[in-house]
Every structure is written in structure tokens, then in C-alpha cells.
Amino acid sequence: MSKKAGFKLGNMGLVGIGEDFVIGYIGGTVLRSRGFGTAQALSLTRVAQGAVGQVLNRRGKARLVPGIIDYIDSVMLEGGRIPLLDELMQLTKVG
């Protein structure tokens, strides 16, 4: 029985840590530029990473549920407005 040698942080290897950092940074930056707060941007990025992980059977699947919980928490802390729904409502407005 052989074990892989290499850098590990918990159950994540160096590649997983790198992917998480890049996805979190880019996703957070894009969503913050669209008007989301930092907490909501990062939680929505985790939701997206978890959804893609589920669909493509890749790493990040475990981020889906905590991301949804974090997003709901951040919305409740900010008074109940959900910016994602506001964005969708703006798209459906005519004229």
C-alpha cells in the first residue's frame, strides 16, 4: 500500500487549493463588480463552484450546500433583500 507524497492541507492538495483560490478570487471580483456585497459574492461563488462540481463530477461538490446556507445568512443579515432576484427583475422589465 503506497501513499502519495506531497503538500496537503486537510484533505486538499496543492492543485485543489490553487483552484479554490482562483475561482474564489475571480468569482468574487466579478460578482462584486455587479453590485453584490463581499459576503454574498463569495457565497454565490461557492454555490457556482458546487453546482459545476456536481454537473461535471469534479472537485468542489461539497461547496454547494454551505454556499447556499452562507448566501441565505448574508441576505438575512442585510435585511432580506436578495440582489440576485433584483437583477432578474431588471432583466424582465420592458421599456
Secondary structure as UniProt FT lines:
FT   STRAND          8..9
FT   TURN            10..11
FT   STRAND          12..13
FT   HELIX           14..33
FT   TURN            34..35
FT   HELIX           38..56
FT   TURN            59..60
FT   HELIX           61..63
FT   HELIX           64..77
FT   TURN            78..79
FT   HELIX           83..92
//
